[in-house]
Amino acid sequence: MNARTPDTKSDAYDALLVLSFGGPEGPEEVRPFLENVTRGRGIPPERLDEVGAHYYHFGGVSPLNRLNKEIIANVEAELAARGYDIPVYFGNRNWKPFDNEAAEQMAADGIRNALVFATSAWGGYSGCRQYHEDIQGMRAHLEEIGAPEVTFTKLRQFYDHPRFVRTMAQYVRESFDKLPEDLRDEARLVFTAHSIPLNAKDADGTPIDGSIYSRQVEESSALIAKEVGVTDFDVVWQSRSGSPHVPWLEPDIVDHAVELNETNGQKALVVCPVGFISDHMEVIWDLDSELMDEATRRGMIIERVATVGPSDEFATMVVDLIDEIEMKRVIERLGTLPVRGSTVNGEPCVPGCCAPRKRPAASQTNPNADAPVASRS
């Protein structure tokens, strides 16, 4: 964290909090982290053991905290370049550094009116509304311990921001260029994002918005493909968990790759993890391990597109969103769907937006996450 100074460009805001999901940074942290993620959801211990094995495969370390710190360093540099002299704090919902601890530090440092950047591009309950609930929880925690009040204003969803779209398109083109020359023309472009149960999909957004998360993923994918110059592509899903009898968004990325290979003789795929801003566990396990293993068995070549988070353009976009808040208007958009998410102190975007639902049963919960179900981080 930077020390706060009174000389800031912003007259309204005196800090930025990067709010994320969290992940273990050692083998001894894996089980407590997973228990935090799944507390109260009835997840059987054997399921936690199964998911824990994914983390142990990588030494018990999730890359998410390291990647978020990289984003923060880039954002700090961009803030300084634009004349903002405000500190950046970091807090997580499920692991160190916890969001309540970050809120305590902010209150102790004299922060009173903070912006919040949630590491999710999307609408929906897990991609947006749950971060509002985190903000409500931080404020309740400060009140409970008698700390000074901090006002939190969340930045908006950015699934269609030009910098997000252009950078992802650049990475898609680079992945096509990495393919053997004789396979580039026939390679299939496939976008993937975190699956959610269909009952959660139906509860996202408002009656006017419709199922906002899945539609935003589809529109973002279409915008990126258009920027690349590809007219025929697929949008698929990944990382579902729980009972096979509970319907989730489909098709699954691995099943889709198998289907393309068996039905069409597909030899090469460019797989874009559009739903994730960083190479956290669900990217490096589900795509770089499970999908790649299946592709190798079938003699397929897959180029997995880089995620956008580490790029300088992503940090520039974050500060663009701060500029929008300062000017009280959305400036840069490419899509047509509603874009919401910017409210004060955890209020819903509009009445009834992604209304809290009964906590999912074990069959509908995904504990294999560095990001929330449907995330996005």
N, C-alpha and C positions, 0 to 999 in steps of 0.2 A: 504494500500500500504506500501511496505517496502521502506526505504530510500535507494537510490542507493549508492553503494560503487564502487570505481574504481577497486577493486580487484575481478575480475570475472574469472571463468574458461574459458568462451567463449571469444575468441579474436574478434569474429565477431558480436555478438549480446549482447545488454545491457539491455534487458527487454523482458518480455512476456506479451502480452495482451490477455486476455480471452474475446472473442467477442461472444455475444449472442443476444437474441431477446428482452428480457425484459418482465416485468409483473407488474401489480399494487400491491401495498402493503397496501392498505386501500380502503374502499368503495368510498371515494371521488376521487380516482385515476382511477377508472374503466372506466368511460366514456371518460375522456381525453386519456387514454391509447388506447382504442378501436378506437377512432378517429384518433390517430396517425397511428395505424396499417392500417386503411382503407382509409386514406386520398387520394383523387383523384380517388377513385375506384367506386364511385357511389353507395355505400352501403346505402340502405334506413335506416332511423332512427329506424324503428321498428325491423330491423334485429340486430342492435346494442343493443336494449333493450333486445331482446331474448338472445343474447350471454352474455350480462351483468348479466343476472339472474344467469348464471352458476357461475360467480365469486362471486356474492352476497350470493349464497348458501354456500360459504366457507368464509364468512365474508369480501368479497371484496379483499381477499389476494390471489395472485398467489404464489405457493411455489417456483417458478423458481429462483428468485434472491437468496433466502436462500440456495437453492440447489447448485447454481453456486458458492456461497461463500464457501460452504463446499468443492466443488471440488477444488477451489483455495487454500484453507488451506492445503488440501492433496497434491496438486502439489507443494506448497511452501516447505512442509516437504520433499518431494522426491527430489526436486532440491537441498536443503541443504544437504541431505544425499549423493548426488552424487558430491558435491563440487561446484555446481553452486551457485554463489552469485549474482543473478539478481532479480530485483523486479518483481512482478506480478501485473498487472493492470486489471481492469474490466470495460467493456463498453457494452452497449446495443444499438440496432438499434431503439427501439420504446419506451423505458422508462428508468427512472433513475436507475443507472448512465448511461447517454447517451455516445455513443461512441465518439462524438466530444469533450465532456468534458474530457473524458479519454485521448484523443489525446492532448488536451491543457495541461493537467497536465504532461503528458510524456515529451512534448516539454519543459515545464518550468523546469522540473527536470533534463534536460540535456540528455534525451534519444534521440538517433539519429538513431539507427538501431535495430528495435524490431521484435520479432517473434509474430505471431498471431495464437492462437488456437481457431477455430470456433467450437461451440458446436453442430456439425453435423458430422455424420460418412460418409455422402453420397455425391455422385456427383449429377448433375442436377442443374437447375437454382436456386431453393430455398435452396437446401442443400449446394451449393458451390458457384455458380457464384454470387449470391446476396451478399455473404460476400465479394467477391472481389469488388463489387460496394460500399459496406460500407467502405472498405479501401480507395477506390478512393475518397469517400466523406470526409473522415477524412483528407486526404492530401489536398483536395481543401479547407476545412475549415481552416486548419493551414495557408495556403497561403493567404486566404482572410483576416485573422486577423493579418497577418504579423508575425506569430510565426515561429520559426526555423523549418526547414524541418525534418520530421521523415520518414525513410524508413521502410516499413512493409513487412515482408516475412511470408506468410501464411503456416502453417503446412498442410500436406497432408490429404486426406481422409483415414479413418481407419476401414472401414466396415468389413475387413477380417483380422485385426491384431490378432495374436494369443492370446493376453491377453484379447481382447474384446470377442473373440469367446469362449475361455475357461471359462471366468467368467460368461458369459451368460449361457453356458452349465451347470455350477455348480448351478446356480440359477434355471434352468429348473429342474434339478434333485431334488433339494430341494422342489420344488413345487409338483412334483410327490409324494415325500415322505409324504407330508402333506395331501394327499387324503386318504379317508378311504381305508383300505387295500383291500377290495373287489372290489374297483373301479379302482385301479391303472392300471391293465392290459388293461382295456377297455378304459381308458381315451384317448382322442384325443389331440395331440399337435398341437396348432394353433399359428402361428406367425402373428403379426399385425404391420402395419406401416401406416403412414399418406397417405391417398389417394390424388391424384392429377387429374386434368382434363386430358382426353386423348390427347387433343391438346398440353398440356404442356409436357406430357410423350413423345410425338413424337418429341418435340423440344430439349429434353435433350441430352447431349453428343455431339458427332460428327457423321457424316455419317459412320465412321469406328466403333465408339463405339456402336452405336445404342442407345436405350432408357436406359441410364445408371443407372438412379435411381432405377427403378423397378427391373432391372436385378441384381443390387447390393443387394437389399433387399432379393431377391430370393436366391442368392448365399450365403449371410450371413446366412440366415435361414437354408439352406442345410448344411453349415459347422457346425453350432451349433447342429443341429439334429444329424449329424454324430458323433460329439463328445459325445453326450448323448447316442448314440446307437439306435436311432429311425429312421426307414427307411420310415415310412408313416406319413406324416404331411401335414398341409395346410398353405398357405400364403394368408392372407386376408388384408383388408384395413379398415380405419376408418376416422372419422372426416371430411367427405366431407360436403360441404355446397352449398347453391345457388339453382338455378332452377333444378328440377328433370329432365328437358329435356336436360341438358348438361351432356354428358357422362363422368364419372370418372372411375378410376380403381375400380374394383369390384372383389369379393363380399365384402360387408360391414360386419364387425365383428358380429354385432348383428343379421343381416339377416342370416349370416352363422350359427350362433349358433342355431337359430330357425330352419333352414333347417335340420341341423344335428339331432336335437331333434325330429322333426316331421317325417323325412324320415327314419332315422336309429335308433331312440329311444335312441340317445346318452344321457348319464346321467352325464358325467364328461368331462370337458375340462381343459387343462393346456394352458393358454393364455400367450404368450411371447411378450411383447411390444418391439420387436427388433428395431423398428424405432425410439425409444426415449431413450435418455441416462438418463433422470431424470423423476421423478413423477410429471410432471407439469400438467396444467389444462386439457390437452387432455387425459392424463392418468387417473387422479382421477375423471374426469367427464365421459368421454366416456366409460371407462372400469370399473372403480370402482363404478360408479353410474348407468349409463344406462344399460350396459351389465349385471351387477350383479342383477339389478332390474328385468330384463327380465328372467334371469336364475332362480331367486327365484320364480317368477310366474309359472315357468315350472317344478320346483322341480329339477333343475339341480345344480350340484356342479361345481364351477369354481375356480381354483387356478390361481391367476394372478402372473406371475413371476416378481421378483424384477428388477428394472432397474440398470444399471451398474455404473452410475455416482458416487455414494457415495463410491465405493469400493477403497481400496488401490491399487488394480491392475489397475484400470482405471488411477489413478494418475501416476503410474509407466509407463503405456503406453504413456501418454502425454509426459513424459520426454524421453521415447524411441524415440518418433518422433523428439524431439529436437536433440537427439544424431544423428539421421539420417541426419538431416540438417547439423550438424557439419561435418559429414563424407561424405556428398554430395552423398548419395546413400540410396535406400530403402533396409532395412535389413530384416524385418519380415513380410511375407505375406503368407496367406493360399489360397487365391482365384486366379482365372484365368482372371477375367475381368480387364479392365484398371483401375488404381488407379491414380488419378491426384489431383489437388487442391493446390499444392505448387507453388506459383508464387510470384513475387515481385511487390509491389505497385498496386495490384489489376488487373494485367494483366490477360487475359484469359489463361486457361491452354494450349490450342493450338488454332490456328486461327479457329474461328467459333464455339468454344466449348460453348454449352448452350447459344447461341447468344441471347442477350436481345430481348425480344418480346414485342409487344404492351401490355400495362398493361391490365390484364384480366378485363373483364366486371364484373359487380356485380354478375352475375350468376355463375362466375367461381372463385370467391374469397372466401376464408375461414377466416372470422374474428374471429372464435373461436379458437384462437391459442396462446399458449405461445411460439410457435415455428413457423417458416414460413410455408406457404403452402408447404407440402411435407417434413416437418421436423421431425424433426430430432434433436430437442434439448432436 
